[in-house]
Amino acid sequence: MRKIYFLLLIVFLVACNSDKIMLFDVDAENSAALRFVNADMGTDLSGNALLGENDTTQTVTFVVRKETYLIDTINLIVTTSGPVLNKERVFAIEQVVEYPKFTYLYDEHNNVVDSVIDAVAGVHYRPLDDPYTASFLRIPAGETQSVVPILLLRSKDLQERPYRLKLRLVPNENFAVDFDAPSKVRIINFSDIPSMPLYWEKDAVWFFGRYSATKLRFMVNYSDIDLSGSNLLNYGAADFTYYQKRLQKALMEYNATQLTPLKDETGRTMVFQYELN
């Protein structure tokens, strides 16, 4: 009989504790927490996903945008856990500065494997306390999510080296940040430095000729080819022939306004056709 009473007492205590936990989760405003989540952002020039479900870092390039495109917007999704409240709640994001000066990164054998320098607010991106950006640092009443636009600025020094913007969610009077590290940090690496896309090696070389940074920038600024995604990886001969003719026409019209034909950074006259050497 004592065993039965003892078991009933344990069940009663567990039930009471469970009720307390449930009440705290539902009613306590300070139980809410924040984290970043990712959305499907498509693929890059090489066909790789721009941001996977668990990724914390993404790479952005201005190269595939026309010269008049001076601001790029990266939307960061912030979501909450805990109760949904019928009031607006402000949250906070800060930049994490770890490399204020240009720094080489080394492996265990002391070989240079990378370099990094942190972005500067007002130079490389719109400050987080800018009225426009700050207006999104809030969870609307009755909602659990906010989309925060991070405005990257196309400064001239992006043509010399990539810059890194590391952002972190920070706790305040409305939210804790008690999730694991990956969900409270996002890193954006961005530059304006041309590099040869995968599709060029695969197919485009037969129609566009030898790759050069100057040629890629010409294609962006003087044609209607969308180079911002990986769609060219799926093009066939008919597609490339169509764009080849458009590029040849654009180059002819451009050269007609110049004293000499356009040359690339190596001094080679630019053409949009297969080149033997």
C-alpha positions as CSV (number, residue, x, y, z in Angstrom):
1,M,0.0,0.0,0.0
2,R,2.9,2.4,0.9
3,K,4.4,1.8,-2.6
4,I,1.1,2.8,-4.2
5,Y,0.9,6.0,-2.2
6,F,4.6,6.7,-3.0
7,L,4.0,6.3,-6.7
8,L,0.9,8.6,-6.6
9,L,3.0,11.2,-4.8
10,I,5.6,11.1,-7.5
11,V,3.0,11.5,-10.3
12,F,1.4,14.4,-8.5
13,L,4.8,16.2,-8.0
14,V,5.7,15.7,-11.7
15,A,2.3,17.0,-12.8
16,C,2.7,20.1,-10.6
17,N,6.2,20.8,-12.0
18,S,4.9,20.3,-15.6
19,D,2.2,22.8,-14.9
20,K,4.7,25.3,-13.7
21,I,6.9,24.9,-16.7
22,M,3.9,25.3,-19.1
23,L,2.7,28.4,-17.3
24,F,6.2,30.0,-17.5
25,D,6.5,29.2,-21.2
26,V,3.2,30.7,-22.1
27,D,3.0,33.7,-19.7
28,A,6.5,34.9,-19.1
29,E,7.3,37.7,-21.5
30,N,11.0,37.4,-20.8
31,S,11.1,33.8,-22.0
32,A,11.2,34.9,-25.7
33,A,14.4,34.4,-27.6
34,L,15.8,35.3,-31.0
35,R,17.6,33.5,-33.8
36,F,18.5,33.9,-37.5
37,V,16.9,31.6,-40.0
38,N,17.7,31.1,-43.7
39,A,15.5,31.3,-46.8
40,D,16.0,29.8,-50.2
41,M,18.2,32.4,-52.0
42,G,18.8,30.5,-55.2
43,T,22.3,29.8,-56.6
44,D,25.5,31.6,-57.5
45,L,27.3,31.8,-60.8
46,S,28.7,28.3,-60.2
47,G,25.4,26.7,-59.4
48,N,26.0,26.5,-55.7
49,A,23.3,27.4,-53.2
50,L,23.8,30.9,-51.9
51,L,22.8,30.0,-48.4
52,G,22.0,26.6,-47.1
53,E,19.6,25.9,-44.2
54,N,22.4,25.8,-41.6
55,D,24.8,28.2,-43.2
56,T,26.0,31.3,-41.3
57,T,28.1,32.8,-44.1
58,Q,27.1,34.1,-47.5
59,T,29.1,35.7,-50.3
60,V,27.9,38.6,-52.4
61,T,29.4,40.2,-55.4
62,F,28.6,43.5,-57.1
63,V,30.4,42.3,-60.3
64,V,27.1,41.0,-61.8
65,R,25.4,44.3,-61.3
66,K,25.6,47.3,-63.7
67,E,27.9,50.2,-62.6
68,T,24.9,52.3,-61.7
69,Y,23.8,49.6,-59.1
70,L,25.4,51.1,-56.0
71,I,23.5,49.4,-53.1
72,D,22.7,45.7,-52.7
73,T,20.1,44.6,-50.1
74,I,20.7,41.4,-48.1
75,N,17.6,40.4,-46.2
76,L,18.2,38.7,-42.8
77,I,15.3,36.8,-41.3
78,V,15.0,37.0,-37.5
79,T,12.5,34.8,-35.8
80,T,11.4,34.3,-32.1
81,S,10.6,31.5,-29.8
82,G,8.4,31.7,-26.8
83,P,5.0,33.5,-26.5
84,V,3.4,35.6,-29.2
85,L,2.6,38.9,-27.7
86,N,0.0,41.5,-28.7
87,K,2.6,44.3,-28.7
88,E,5.6,45.4,-30.7
89,R,9.0,44.3,-29.4
90,V,12.3,45.9,-30.4
91,F,15.4,43.7,-30.7
92,A,19.1,44.5,-31.3
93,I,21.8,43.5,-33.8
94,E,25.4,44.6,-33.6
95,Q,28.5,44.3,-35.8
96,V,31.3,42.1,-34.4
97,V,34.6,43.6,-35.3
98,E,37.5,41.1,-35.2
99,Y,39.7,42.2,-38.0
100,P,39.8,46.1,-38.2
101,K,42.9,45.9,-40.3
102,F,43.8,43.8,-43.3
103,T,44.8,40.4,-41.9
104,Y,46.3,37.2,-43.4
105,L,44.9,33.9,-42.1
106,Y,47.3,31.0,-41.8
107,D,46.8,27.2,-41.5
108,E,48.6,24.9,-39.0
109,H,51.7,24.8,-41.3
110,N,51.9,28.6,-41.3
111,N,50.7,28.9,-45.0
112,V,48.5,31.8,-46.0
113,V,45.1,30.4,-46.7
114,D,43.0,33.6,-46.8
115,S,42.8,37.3,-45.9
116,V,40.1,39.3,-44.1
117,I,39.2,42.8,-43.1
118,D,36.0,44.0,-41.5
119,A,33.5,46.3,-43.2
120,V,33.2,49.8,-41.9
121,A,29.7,51.3,-41.2
122,G,28.9,54.2,-43.4
123,V,31.5,53.2,-46.0
124,H,30.7,49.6,-46.8
125,Y,27.2,49.2,-45.4
126,R,24.4,51.4,-44.1
127,P,24.8,51.7,-40.2
128,L,22.5,49.6,-38.2
129,D,21.2,52.6,-36.4
130,D,20.3,54.3,-39.6
131,P,16.6,55.2,-39.4
132,Y,15.6,53.0,-42.3
133,T,17.4,49.9,-41.1
134,A,16.5,50.5,-37.4
135,S,12.8,50.6,-38.4
136,F,13.0,46.9,-39.1
137,L,14.6,45.9,-35.8
138,R,11.3,45.0,-34.2
139,I,8.9,42.1,-34.1
140,P,5.4,43.4,-34.9
141,A,2.5,42.8,-32.5
142,G,1.1,39.3,-33.0
143,E,4.0,38.2,-35.1
144,T,7.1,36.0,-34.6
145,Q,9.3,37.1,-37.4
146,S,11.0,40.2,-39.0
147,V,13.0,40.7,-42.2
148,V,15.9,43.1,-41.7
149,P,17.4,44.7,-44.8
150,I,21.2,45.1,-44.6
151,L,22.2,47.6,-47.2
152,L,25.7,47.0,-48.7
153,L,27.4,50.0,-50.3
154,R,29.4,49.7,-53.5
155,S,32.5,51.5,-52.4
156,K,35.6,51.7,-54.7
157,D,37.8,49.7,-52.4
158,L,35.6,46.6,-53.0
159,Q,37.4,46.3,-56.3
160,E,40.7,45.7,-54.4
161,R,39.6,43.2,-51.7
162,P,36.6,41.5,-50.2
163,Y,35.2,42.9,-46.9
164,R,33.5,41.0,-44.1
165,L,30.4,42.1,-42.2
166,K,29.8,39.9,-39.1
167,L,26.5,40.5,-37.4
168,R,25.2,39.2,-34.1
169,L,21.9,39.2,-32.2
170,V,22.2,40.6,-28.7
171,P,19.9,40.3,-25.8
172,N,17.8,43.2,-24.5
173,E,14.8,43.8,-22.3
174,N,12.5,42.0,-24.8
175,F,14.5,39.0,-25.9
176,A,17.1,36.6,-24.7
177,V,19.6,35.1,-27.2
178,D,20.1,31.6,-25.7
179,F,20.3,29.5,-28.9
180,D,23.5,27.9,-30.1
181,A,26.1,30.1,-31.7
182,P,25.4,29.5,-35.4
183,S,21.8,30.8,-35.1
184,K,22.7,34.1,-33.6
185,V,25.5,35.1,-36.0
186,R,25.5,35.9,-39.7
187,I,28.6,36.8,-41.8
188,I,28.4,38.5,-45.2
189,N,31.5,38.6,-47.4
190,F,31.2,41.0,-50.3
191,S,33.4,42.4,-53.0
192,D,33.4,43.9,-56.5
193,I,36.2,41.7,-57.9
194,P,35.5,39.7,-61.1
195,S,36.3,36.0,-61.2
196,M,35.7,33.5,-64.0
197,P,32.2,31.8,-63.6
198,L,31.9,28.0,-63.9
199,Y,29.7,28.3,-67.0
200,W,32.5,30.1,-68.9
201,E,34.8,27.0,-68.7
202,K,32.0,24.7,-69.5
203,D,30.3,26.3,-72.6
204,A,30.6,30.0,-72.9
205,V,34.2,29.9,-74.0
206,W,33.0,28.6,-77.4
207,F,30.8,31.6,-78.0
208,F,32.2,34.4,-75.9
209,G,35.9,33.7,-76.3
210,R,38.7,34.0,-73.7
211,Y,37.5,35.1,-70.3
212,S,38.7,38.5,-68.9
213,A,37.5,40.7,-66.1
214,T,37.0,43.6,-68.6
215,K,34.8,41.3,-70.8
216,L,32.7,40.2,-67.9
217,R,32.1,43.8,-66.8
218,F,31.2,44.8,-70.4
219,M,28.7,42.0,-70.6
220,V,27.1,43.3,-67.4
221,N,27.0,46.9,-68.4
222,Y,26.2,46.7,-72.1
223,S,23.9,43.7,-72.5
224,D,20.7,42.4,-71.0
225,I,22.1,39.0,-70.0
226,D,21.2,38.2,-66.4
227,L,24.5,37.2,-64.8
228,S,23.3,37.3,-61.2
229,G,22.4,33.6,-61.0
230,S,23.4,30.3,-62.4
231,N,20.9,30.2,-65.3
232,L,23.7,30.2,-67.9
233,L,24.7,26.8,-66.6
234,N,21.6,25.5,-68.3
235,Y,21.9,27.3,-71.6
236,G,22.3,25.3,-74.8
237,A,24.1,26.2,-78.1
238,A,21.0,28.1,-79.4
239,D,20.9,30.3,-76.2
240,F,24.6,31.1,-76.3
241,T,24.4,31.9,-80.1
242,Y,21.6,34.3,-79.4
243,Y,23.5,36.2,-76.7
244,Q,26.7,36.0,-78.7
245,K,25.1,38.0,-81.5
246,R,23.7,40.5,-79.1
247,L,27.1,41.0,-77.5
248,Q,28.8,41.3,-80.8
249,K,26.3,44.0,-81.8
250,A,26.8,45.8,-78.4
251,L,30.6,45.7,-78.8
252,M,30.4,47.0,-82.3
253,E,28.2,49.9,-81.2
254,Y,30.5,50.7,-78.3
255,N,33.7,50.6,-80.4
256,A,32.0,53.0,-82.9
257,T,32.0,55.6,-80.2
258,Q,35.7,55.1,-79.3
259,L,39.0,56.0,-81.0
260,T,40.3,52.4,-80.7
261,P,38.6,49.0,-80.2
262,L,38.0,48.0,-76.6
263,K,40.9,46.0,-75.1
264,D,40.9,43.9,-71.9
265,E,43.2,44.2,-68.9
266,T,45.9,42.2,-70.8
267,G,45.9,44.5,-73.8
268,R,44.0,42.0,-76.0
269,T,41.3,43.3,-78.3
270,M,38.0,42.1,-77.1
271,V,35.9,39.8,-79.2
272,F,32.9,37.6,-78.6
273,Q,33.8,34.5,-80.5
274,Y,36.0,31.4,-80.0
275,E,39.7,32.2,-79.8
276,L,42.3,29.7,-80.7
277,N,45.0,31.2,-78.5
